[in-house]
Amino acid sequence: MIIISKGTGILAMMTKMSSEPEKGPCAHYLKTPLNTDKIKKLCCGDMLYLSGTIYGARDAAHKRMLSAIKDGRSLPVELKNITIFYVGPSPTPPGKKSGSIGPTTAARMDAITEPLLARGMKAMIGKGRRSEALKKMCKEYKSVYLIAIGGIAAYLSSKVGYIEAIAYKDLGAEAVYRIEVKDLPLFVAYDIYGGDIFEHSIES
């Protein structure tokens, strides 16, 4: 069962959080890079365990990338088939592979997302409901919006094998990060067919 906060659209809890991946017809296991063929099987509400390389980038990094696109300058990462996680990682403690790594509110990126989708971004990871315009973009550009559970950043960090700031390092936690993950647990919020988890879930 999925519980959604009516006010914020943030995934607040589910009935079970296991250290082992779920089994069943609505649980998918995918490895990046994602493409249309891989994500066409995903429907809103499905569970996804994602492995491979993803990239962390928040507001400030998005604005720099948009500025580079506008000016015709090169970008720090290839956007085709990329998965971007809206995250500002905590510093990595000694002896650990990653600090806490929880999702940030995705709606802040809505107005600055389309140029990245137009260049091939296939998935976004964040928390909370997004605009109707963004949902339509997912259908138009064949991209998915995935949500991570809020409040379990320490648990999510256990799914990280490696993390490194690779661009815009002066932004600190808002730099662009390369993140290697294994079975990162996510829900499909918006699929490529116009499906919306927030319209099909139990509201609190």
C-alpha positions as a printed NumPy array, in Angstrom:
array([[  0.   ,   0.   ,   0.   ],
       [  1.236,   3.477,  -0.873],
       [  0.351,   6.458,   1.3  ],
       [  0.541,   9.919,  -0.248],
       [  0.36 ,  13.162,   1.697],
       [ -2.646,  15.018,   0.303],
       [ -1.118,  18.421,   0.931],
       [  2.355,  17.863,  -0.456],
       [  2.1  ,  14.831,  -2.704],
       [  5.119,  13.359,  -0.907],
       [  5.369,   9.602,  -0.551],
       [  5.261,   9.325,   3.215],
       [  5.29 ,   5.624,   4.013],
       [  4.44 ,   2.161,   2.854],
       [  3.379,  -0.894,   4.79 ],
       [  6.72 ,  -2.681,   4.49 ],
       [ 10.307,  -1.607,   3.968],
       [ 12.463,  -4.666,   3.484],
       [ 16.172,  -4.92 ,   2.857],
       [ 15.35 ,  -7.416,   0.108],
       [ 13.885,  -6.368,  -3.274],
       [ 10.195,  -7.067,  -3.779],
       [  8.986,  -9.813,  -6.105],
       [  5.92 ,  -9.708,  -8.297],
       [  4.472,  -8.451, -11.588],
       [  4.644,  -4.777, -10.55 ],
       [  8.275,  -4.891,  -9.4  ],
       [ 10.847,  -4.101, -12.08 ],
       [ 14.636,  -4.314, -12.116],
       [ 16.379,  -2.004, -14.541],
       [ 19.939,  -0.896, -15.152],
       [ 20.991,   2.466, -16.52 ],
       [ 21.268,   3.913, -19.061],
       [ 17.514,   3.843, -19.508],
       [ 15.863,   4.179, -22.899],
       [ 12.331,   4.128, -24.267],
       [ 12.371,   0.373, -24.787],
       [ 13.254,  -0.195, -21.12 ],
       [ 10.799,   2.264, -19.593],
       [  7.803,   1.45 , -21.805],
       [  6.993,  -1.452, -19.44 ],
       [  6.727,   0.876, -16.437],
       [  3.33 ,   2.073, -15.221],
       [  2.505,   4.555, -12.48 ],
       [  2.49 ,   2.87 ,  -9.082],
       [  4.981,   0.187, -10.071],
       [  8.021,  -0.482,  -7.886],
       [ 11.384,  -0.064,  -9.577],
       [ 14.781,  -1.237,  -8.336],
       [ 17.32 ,   0.801, -10.25 ],
       [ 20.987,  -0.075, -10.658],
       [ 23.866,   1.552, -12.501],
       [ 25.065,   5.124, -12.925],
       [ 22.765,   8.031, -12.122],
       [ 23.604,  11.721, -11.707],
       [ 22.744,  14.014,  -8.824],
       [ 21.777,  17.592,  -9.749],
       [ 19.565,  20.177,  -8.104],
       [ 18.379,  23.725,  -8.831],
       [ 21.747,  25.461,  -9.114],
       [ 23.281,  22.768, -11.319],
       [ 20.199,  22.793, -13.56 ],
       [ 20.47 ,  26.541, -14.02 ],
       [ 24.125,  26.252, -15.003],
       [ 23.36 ,  23.518, -17.5  ],
       [ 20.552,  25.592, -19.004],
       [ 22.906,  28.546, -19.297],
       [ 25.424,  26.331, -21.094],
       [ 22.737,  25.079, -23.478],
       [ 21.616,  28.64 , -24.217],
       [ 25.183,  29.768, -24.891],
       [ 26.083,  26.72 , -26.964],
       [ 28.704,  25.53 , -24.482],
       [ 29.427,  21.884, -23.689],
       [ 27.685,  20.192, -20.786],
       [ 29.454,  18.265, -18.012],
       [ 27.393,  15.123, -18.724],
       [ 25.737,  13.546, -21.755],
       [ 21.982,  14.049, -21.377],
       [ 20.825,  11.35 , -23.8  ],
       [ 19.254,   8.515, -21.773],
       [ 20.486,  10.02 , -18.486],
       [ 18.778,   9.587, -15.104],
       [ 18.983,  12.634, -12.843],
       [ 18.402,  12.419,  -9.087],
       [ 17.305,  15.642,  -7.385],
       [ 19.586,  15.276,  -4.397],
       [ 22.111,  17.155,  -2.277],
       [ 24.206,  14.41 ,  -0.668],
       [ 25.574,  14.705,   2.846],
       [ 29.361,  14.374,   3.215],
       [ 30.614,  10.793,   3.152],
       [ 31.631,   9.667,   6.663],
       [ 34.98 ,   7.897,   7.128],
       [ 34.71 ,   4.231,   6.224],
       [ 31.403,   4.695,   4.386],
       [ 30.656,   4.724,   0.669],
       [ 28.146,   7.561,   0.898],
       [ 26.558,   9.989,   3.291],
       [ 22.774,  10.301,   3.599],
       [ 21.205,  10.678,   0.17 ],
       [ 17.531,  11.613,   0.204],
       [ 15.375,  13.166,  -2.54 ],
       [ 14.54 ,  16.845,  -2.676],
       [ 11.217,  18.348,  -3.769],
       [ 11.04 ,  17.906,  -7.525],
       [  8.517,  20.637,  -8.346],
       [ 11.254,  23.265,  -7.966],
       [ 12.779,  21.924, -11.179],
       [  9.583,  21.972, -13.266],
       [ 10.241,  25.285, -15.017],
       [ 13.819,  24.332, -15.941],
       [ 13.361,  20.703, -16.978],
       [ 12.144,  20.762, -20.579],
       [ 15.511,  21.648, -22.21 ],
       [ 17.015,  18.56 , -20.557],
       [ 14.115,  16.366, -21.659],
       [ 14.469,  17.695, -25.181],
       [ 18.077,  16.482, -25.164],
       [ 17.186,  12.962, -24.15 ],
       [ 16.91 ,  12.771, -20.343],
       [ 14.934,   9.58 , -19.653],
       [ 14.27 ,   9.629, -15.923],
       [ 14.065,  12.027, -13.   ],
       [ 14.112,  11.023,  -9.329],
       [ 12.707,  13.242,  -6.596],
       [  9.807,  13.539,  -4.194],
       [  6.378,  15.068,  -4.381],
       [  3.756,  15.936,  -6.951],
       [  4.769,  17.932, -10.037],
       [  2.906,  20.243, -12.403],
       [  0.439,  19.14 , -15.057],
       [  2.797,  20.635, -17.627],
       [  5.643,  18.394, -16.43 ],
       [  3.395,  15.337, -16.507],
       [  2.535,  16.115, -20.135],
       [  6.249,  16.504, -20.912],
       [  6.883,  12.98 , -19.636],
       [  4.4  ,  11.705, -22.195],
       [  5.699,  13.945, -24.984],
       [  9.386,  13.17 , -24.478],
       [  8.911,   9.544, -23.359],
       [ 10.498,  10.073, -19.952],
       [  9.517,   8.903, -16.475],
       [  9.384,  10.649, -13.12 ],
       [ 10.343,   8.349, -10.255],
       [  9.852,   9.032,  -6.563],
       [ 11.972,   7.943,  -3.643],
       [ 10.573,   7.625,  -0.152],
       [ 11.195,  10.68 ,   2.   ],
       [ 12.72 ,  10.379,   5.462],
       [ 14.938,   7.348,   4.825],
       [ 18.047,   9.039,   3.427],
       [ 20.37 ,   6.889,   5.544],
       [ 18.74 ,   3.722,   4.201],
       [ 18.991,   4.944,   0.61 ],
       [ 22.697,   5.583,   1.127],
       [ 23.135,   1.843,   1.704],
       [ 22.236,   1.377,  -1.969],
       [ 25.125,   3.589,  -3.086],
       [ 28.39 ,   1.944,  -4.081],
       [ 30.23 ,   5.069,  -5.153],
       [ 29.63 ,   8.811,  -5.28 ],
       [ 31.779,  11.644,  -6.604],
       [ 31.261,  15.315,  -7.463],
       [ 32.195,  15.644, -11.131],
       [ 31.148,  19.172, -12.128],
       [ 30.3  ,  22.595, -10.663],
       [ 32.146,  21.595,  -7.49 ],
       [ 31.981,  25.159,  -6.184],
       [ 28.261,  24.564,  -5.577],
       [ 29.03 ,  22.127,  -2.769],
       [ 26.071,  19.821,  -2.157],
       [ 24.424,  21.224,  -5.311],
       [ 27.278,  20.134,  -7.573],
       [ 26.725,  17.477, -10.235],
       [ 27.433,  14.049,  -8.758],
       [ 28.089,  10.709, -10.398],
       [ 26.397,   8.049,  -8.279],
       [ 26.624,   4.273,  -8.651],
       [ 23.579,   2.518,  -7.178],
       [ 22.405,  -1.054,  -6.711],
       [ 18.689,  -1.806,  -6.406],
       [ 17.74 ,   1.743,  -5.408],
       [ 14.047,   1.413,  -4.421],
       [ 11.742,   3.785,  -6.271],
       [  8.123,   4.155,  -7.34 ],
       [  6.998,   5.155, -10.826],
       [  5.093,   8.415, -10.334],
       [  4.534,   9.552, -13.944],
       [  4.863,   7.064, -16.782],
       [  5.17 ,   7.706, -20.528],
       [  1.439,   7.148, -21.038],
       [  0.195,   9.991, -18.849],
       [ -0.3  ,   7.791, -15.777],
       [ -0.058,   9.534, -12.403],
       [  0.589,   7.771,  -9.086],
       [ -0.958,  10.694,  -7.202],
       [ -4.297,  10.066,  -8.893],
       [ -4.281,   6.334,  -8.204],
       [ -2.988,   6.131,  -4.63 ],
       [ -4.56 ,   6.263,  -1.221],
       [ -4.454,   9.818,   0.081],
       [ -3.897,  10.615,   3.728]])
